[in-house]
Amino acid sequence: MFLTRLLTFIFAAFVLTAYAQADEKTFFNGIKGKWAGSGQIVAGKYKGTHFTCFFDGDLPESIMGMSIDGNCRVGVFNQKMNAKVSKRGSKYKGSFLDGAKGKGLDIVSGRFLKGKKAFVMDLRRKKLVGAMRAQLISQDKMNISISVLVNKKYIPVIGLDLKRRG
């Protein structure tokens, strides 16, 4: 009886893990391509600032994950933007911009939200703790939001809506 339950549990865990990985892979494949859209800073010193972004989404070779590379523009100012995340074993790691050692943030973990077709990445830079969420609304629409942890509560600071180009 115990052995039957144990084998059933192991089989169920294997099937659910394979199913989750298939969903993750489908999500990451959906990121691939050219994207453009507008966003807004919704909190902080620059609240109300609007910007436009252009990104290329791609997949790393031989490992699960994604990369987004491009730029965002506010008026005449142009800023390069990129994020890379990959799965090693069961953990996600990566960087936003050039990582915390540079002017960016480290992606210290990540998780796929199966029912929402979204991927949440945990961000760190010194004492700053945040999260970036990428959600595929449809095949041709994606939403990216960035929140920071303030007094044990995540506060949205940036929202970006993207549409597939071409």
C-alpha positions in Angstrom: 0.0 0.0 0.0 2.8 2.4 1.0 4.8 1.6 -2.1 1.8 2.1 -4.3 1.1 5.5 -2.8 4.8 6.5 -3.1 5.0 5.4 -6.8 1.7 7.2 -7.5 3.1 10.4 -5.9 6.4 10.1 -7.8 4.5 9.5 -11.1 2.2 12.5 -10.4 5.1 14.7 -9.6 6.9 13.7 -12.7 3.8 14.3 -14.9 3.1 17.7 -13.3 6.7 18.8 -13.6 6.8 17.8 -17.3 3.4 19.6 -17.8 4.7 22.7 -16.1 7.9 22.6 -18.2 5.8 22.4 -21.4 3.8 25.4 -20.3 7.1 27.3 -19.5 8.5 26.4 -22.8 5.3 27.5 -24.6 5.5 30.8 -22.7 9.1 31.4 -23.5 8.5 30.6 -27.2 5.8 33.2 -27.2 8.3 35.9 -26.2 10.3 35.3 -29.3 10.0 38.1 -31.9 9.8 41.8 -32.2 7.8 43.9 -29.8 6.9 47.6 -29.5 4.8 49.6 -27.1 4.4 52.4 -24.6 4.6 52.6 -20.9 4.5 54.9 -17.9 6.2 55.4 -14.6 3.4 55.1 -12.1 5.1 55.9 -8.8 8.1 57.8 -7.5 10.0 60.9 -8.5 9.3 60.5 -12.2 5.6 59.5 -11.8 3.6 60.3 -14.9 6.6 60.0 -17.3 5.6 58.2 -20.5 8.0 56.3 -22.7 8.1 54.1 -25.8 10.1 50.8 -26.1 11.2 48.5 -28.9 12.4 45.0 -28.0 13.5 41.8 -29.7 12.6 38.6 -27.7 14.8 35.5 -28.1 15.5 32.2 -26.6 18.9 31.0 -25.3 20.3 28.0 -27.0 20.0 24.6 -25.2 18.5 25.9 -21.9 15.1 27.1 -20.9 14.8 30.9 -20.6 14.4 34.1 -22.5 16.2 37.3 -23.4 14.7 40.7 -24.3 17.0 43.2 -25.9 16.2 46.7 -27.2 15.7 50.3 -26.1 13.3 52.7 -24.5 12.8 56.4 -25.4 11.6 59.4 -23.4 11.5 62.4 -25.6 15.0 62.7 -27.2 16.6 60.4 -24.6 17.2 56.8 -25.6 18.2 54.1 -23.1 19.3 50.6 -23.9 17.3 47.9 -22.2 17.7 44.2 -21.8 16.9 41.3 -19.5 18.2 37.7 -19.6 17.0 34.8 -17.6 17.7 31.1 -17.8 16.8 28.0 -15.9 19.5 25.9 -14.3 18.0 22.8 -12.7 14.9 24.1 -11.0 16.1 27.6 -10.4 16.0 30.8 -12.6 18.8 33.4 -12.6 19.7 36.3 -14.8 20.2 40.0 -15.1 18.3 43.2 -16.0 20.5 45.6 -17.8 24.1 44.8 -16.7 23.2 43.2 -13.3 23.7 44.6 -9.8 27.4 44.9 -10.2 26.8 47.5 -12.9 23.8 49.9 -13.2 21.1 47.2 -13.4 19.6 44.5 -11.2 20.2 40.8 -10.7 17.4 38.3 -11.4 17.7 36.1 -8.4 14.8 33.7 -9.0 11.7 33.3 -11.1 8.5 31.4 -11.3 5.9 30.7 -14.0 2.3 31.5 -13.2 0.6 28.8 -15.3 -3.0 30.0 -15.2 -2.0 33.6 -16.0 0.6 32.8 -18.8 3.0 35.0 -16.9 6.5 34.8 -15.6 7.6 36.6 -12.4 11.3 37.4 -11.8 12.6 38.5 -8.4 15.0 41.5 -8.7 17.8 42.6 -6.3 20.3 45.5 -6.2 21.9 46.1 -2.8 18.9 46.9 -0.5 16.4 47.3 -3.3 14.1 44.3 -3.7 11.7 44.2 -6.6 9.8 42.0 -9.1 9.3 42.1 -12.8 6.3 40.4 -14.3 6.0 39.5 -18.0 2.5 38.3 -19.1 1.4 37.2 -22.5 -2.1 38.6 -22.8 -2.4 37.0 -26.3 -0.1 35.8 -29.0 0.5 39.4 -30.0 0.2 41.3 -26.7 2.4 41.3 -23.7 2.4 43.3 -20.5 5.5 44.0 -18.4 5.3 45.5 -14.9 8.0 46.3 -12.4 7.3 46.7 -8.6 9.5 47.4 -5.6 9.2 46.3 -2.1 8.4 49.1 0.3 7.4 48.4 4.0 6.7 44.7 3.2 4.4 45.6 0.3 5.1 45.5 -3.4 4.4 48.9 -5.1 4.0 49.0 -8.9 6.4 51.6 -10.4 6.5 50.9 -14.1 3.9 49.5 -16.5 4.5 48.7 -20.2 2.1 47.3 -22.8 3.8 45.7 -25.9 2.4 44.6 -29.2 4.1 42.2 -31.6 5.7 44.0 -34.7 5.8 42.5 -38.2 
